[in-house]
Amino acid sequence: MTSTTPAGAPGGRRLFISYARPDSESVLRLVEVFKALRHTPWVDRELESEGGKPWWDRILAEIEACDAIVIVLSPELFDSVPAQREREYAADLGKPPLPVMVEPVTPDILPPDLSNRQFVDFTQADPLAGAKLASALTGLPCAPPLPDPMPKRPDVPSSYLGDLRDRVRATGLTLDEQVGLITELRIRLDLERERQAVVTLLRELQRRRDLCHAAWQILDPLLRDVSGEPSEIPSPGPESQEEPAAPSTSASVQQEPTTPESGLPPAGWYPDPSGRHQLRWFWNGCWTSQASDNGKVIDDPNF
């Protein structure tokens, strides 16, 4: 875990940079300018892969130790829960804020803690912008001593997509849970910066062994619309599906659908992955709605 520059650069300030991940390239340009001005900028990109409480504790410790917080303004900033909590905690500690705009932002949509503050326009990242940064830093007040007692540290912010990923990978999902996940993921498809990650999660959900047929009917056209490609896992149509014969209670049932050289497991009865019935008919690479209990074939409408 390292800061962007060695701590204690002579004559400069220790700066905590709060930003949204899509602005990483702009932040790197800012970092170089701060270094040239003999300040010590700190960003958390080295720590991001750690995640969880250790990552968040280090961020809060850096806020406590900094002389000022640089708030990187862009439209993406306002969707970042970690950035919001960083600003709030810095304000509780009395850290002077320096808003720096790297992408055009309409002042009317700024949150209350930023709407009345002057900011440095760094959208061009030219020498004039660097001079304005130097002037703004010179005019910042000194940070007061840390309060005693210290305010409560903010909780670790959870990643929304991370939560969805964990739910997609849960051990068991009911039909309602599967449909709910598809609905939530479909909403996130409208956010361009999350689109590819959401498609990946939708395809991961599609590959679940316990995916219900009813959920598949919602998921398949959604993925076709997003990618323009057929579903990775086809579902048998009612007219072409091979009608399964009722399994004998004494018949040998395969434990797993093994894949032959043709690329698709053979049609057959296998233990029901949903756990609702004893067996389920596997056909054309897909679990079907046909189930069986004690040799009697039934239709499972929730699958």
FENBEL-V366672 format. One record per pair of residues at least 24 apart in sequence whose ideal C-beta (glycine too) atoms are under 8 Angstrom apart, sorted by the first residue. I is the first residue (numbers start at 1). J is the second residue. D is the distance in Angstrom with one decimal. If there is no record, write none. Layout:
<<I J D> <I J D>>
//
This chain:
<<1 46 6.5> <1 47 5.7> <1 50 7.9> <1 58 5.9> <2 46 5.7> <3 40 7.1> <3 42 4.5> <3 62 7.5> <4 31 5.5> <4 35 7.9> <4 40 7.7> <4 41 5.1> <4 42 5.6> <4 43 5.5> <5 31 8.0> <5 35 5.7> <5 40 5.1> <5 41 6.5> <5 42 7.9> <6 40 7.3> <7 40 5.9> <8 40 7.0> <9 38 5.5> <9 39 6.6> <9 40 4.6> <10 38 7.0> <11 38 5.3> <12 37 6.9> <12 38 4.3> <12 39 3.8> <12 40 5.7> <13 39 5.1> <13 40 7.0> <13 66 8.0> <13 67 4.1> <13 68 5.8> <13 137 6.6> <13 140 7.6> <14 39 7.6> <14 40 4.7> <14 42 7.0> <14 65 6.5> <14 66 4.9> <14 67 4.9> <14 68 8.0> <15 39 5.5> <15 40 6.5> <15 41 4.7> <15 42 6.7> <15 66 6.2> <15 67 6.9> <15 68 5.7> <15 69 7.5> <15 70 5.2> <15 98 7.8> <16 42 5.5> <16 62 5.4> <16 63 5.3> <16 66 4.0> <16 68 7.5> <16 69 4.8> <16 70 6.9> <16 86 7.5> <16 90 7.1> <16 95 7.5> <17 41 5.5> <17 42 6.5> <17 43 4.8> <17 69 7.8> <17 70 4.7> <17 72 6.5> <18 69 5.8> <18 70 6.9> <18 71 5.2> <18 72 6.6> <18 83 5.0> <18 86 4.4> <18 87 6.1> <18 90 7.6> <19 43 7.3> <19 71 8.0> <19 72 3.7> <19 74 7.9> <19 77 6.9> <19 80 7.9> <19 83 6.6> <20 72 7.3> <20 74 6.3> <20 76 4.0> <20 77 4.7> <20 79 6.9> <20 80 4.2> <20 83 5.8> <21 48 7.8> <21 76 7.7> <21 80 7.5> <22 74 7.4> <22 76 4.5> <22 193 5.3> <23 72 5.5> <23 74 5.0> <23 76 6.2> <23 77 7.4> <23 102 5.7> <23 103 7.0> <26 72 6.8> <26 74 7.5> <26 102 3.8> <26 103 7.3> <26 122 7.4> <26 125 7.5> <27 72 5.9> <27 102 7.6> <29 122 7.9> <29 125 5.0> <30 70 7.2> <30 72 7.0> <30 100 6.6> <30 102 7.3> <30 122 6.6> <30 133 7.9> <33 125 7.9> <33 130 5.0> <33 133 5.9> <34 70 7.9> <34 133 7.6> <36 130 7.5> <37 130 7.7> <37 133 7.0> <37 134 5.4> <37 137 6.8> <39 137 6.7> <41 70 7.2> <42 66 7.0> <51 159 7.9> <51 162 7.9> <52 156 6.7> <53 156 5.4> <56 82 7.9> <56 156 4.4> <56 157 7.3> <59 86 6.8> <60 89 6.4> <60 153 5.4> <60 154 7.5> <63 89 5.6> <63 90 5.3> <63 93 6.8> <63 95 6.7> <64 93 6.4> <64 146 6.3> <66 90 7.7> <66 95 6.1> <66 143 7.3> <67 95 7.6> <67 96 7.6> <67 142 7.2> <67 143 5.0> <68 95 6.0> <68 96 4.5> <68 97 7.1> <68 98 5.7> <68 137 7.5> <68 140 5.4> <68 143 6.5> <69 95 5.0> <69 96 7.4> <69 97 5.4> <69 98 7.1> <70 97 8.0> <70 98 5.0> <70 100 5.8> <71 97 5.7> <71 98 6.9> <71 99 4.7> <71 100 6.9> <71 114 6.8> <72 100 5.8> <72 102 5.6> <73 99 5.3> <73 100 6.4> <73 101 4.2> <73 102 6.7> <73 103 7.5> <73 105 5.2> <73 110 7.8> <73 114 7.3> <73 119 6.0> <74 101 7.4> <74 102 5.5> <74 103 3.8> <74 105 6.4> <75 103 6.2> <75 105 6.1> <76 103 7.6> <76 193 6.9> <78 109 7.2> <78 111 6.6> <79 191 7.9> <81 157 4.3> <81 158 7.8> <81 160 7.9> <82 157 4.6> <84 111 7.7> <85 154 4.3> <85 155 8.0> <85 157 5.7> <87 113 6.2> <87 114 7.9> <88 113 7.6> <88 154 6.6> <89 151 7.5> <89 153 7.0> <89 154 5.4> <92 147 7.8> <92 151 4.3> <93 143 7.8> <93 146 6.3> <93 147 6.7> <93 151 7.1> <94 143 6.5> <94 144 4.6> <94 147 7.3> <95 143 5.4> <96 140 4.6> <96 141 5.3> <96 142 7.7> <96 143 6.1> <98 136 5.9> <98 137 6.8> <98 140 6.2> <100 133 7.0> <160 188 8.0> <161 188 7.3> <161 194 6.3> <161 197 5.7> <161 198 7.5> <161 201 7.5> <164 188 7.8> <164 201 6.1> <165 201 6.0> <168 201 5.3> <168 204 5.4> <168 205 5.0> <168 208 7.9> <169 204 7.3> <172 210 6.7> <172 275 7.5> <173 208 7.1> <173 210 6.5> <175 212 4.5> <175 214 5.9> <175 215 6.2> <175 302 4.9> <175 303 7.8> <178 205 7.1> <178 211 6.6> <178 212 5.7> <178 215 3.9> <179 214 7.4> <179 215 5.5> <179 218 6.4> <181 205 6.2> <182 215 6.4> <182 218 5.4> <182 219 5.5> <182 222 6.9> <186 222 6.1> <189 226 6.5> <199 223 7.5> <199 226 5.8> <199 227 6.9> <202 226 7.6> <203 232 6.3> <206 231 6.8> <206 232 6.1> <206 233 5.6> <207 232 7.0> <207 233 6.6> <209 273 4.1> <209 287 7.3> <210 273 4.7> <210 274 4.9> <210 275 7.8> <211 287 7.3> <212 274 7.2> <212 302 6.0> <212 303 4.9> <213 287 7.3> <213 288 6.9> <213 289 4.8> <213 300 7.9> <213 303 4.6> <214 301 7.6> <214 302 6.3> <214 303 7.1> <216 286 7.6> <233 285 6.1> <233 286 5.8> <234 284 5.9> <234 285 5.7> <234 286 5.9> <235 284 8.0> <235 286 4.9> <235 288 7.8> <236 283 5.1> <236 284 4.8> <236 286 6.0> <236 288 5.9> <241 283 6.1> <241 284 7.6> <241 288 6.7> <242 267 5.7> <242 283 5.6> <242 284 7.9> <244 269 7.0> <244 281 4.3> <244 283 7.4> <244 288 7.9> <244 290 5.3> <244 297 6.5> <246 292 6.7> <246 295 5.6> <246 296 6.7> <246 297 4.8> <247 279 6.0> <247 292 5.5> <247 295 6.0> <248 295 6.3> <249 294 6.2> <249 295 4.5> <253 279 6.4> <257 282 5.1> <274 300 7.9> <274 303 6.3> <276 300 6.5> <276 302 7.7> <276 303 7.5>>
//
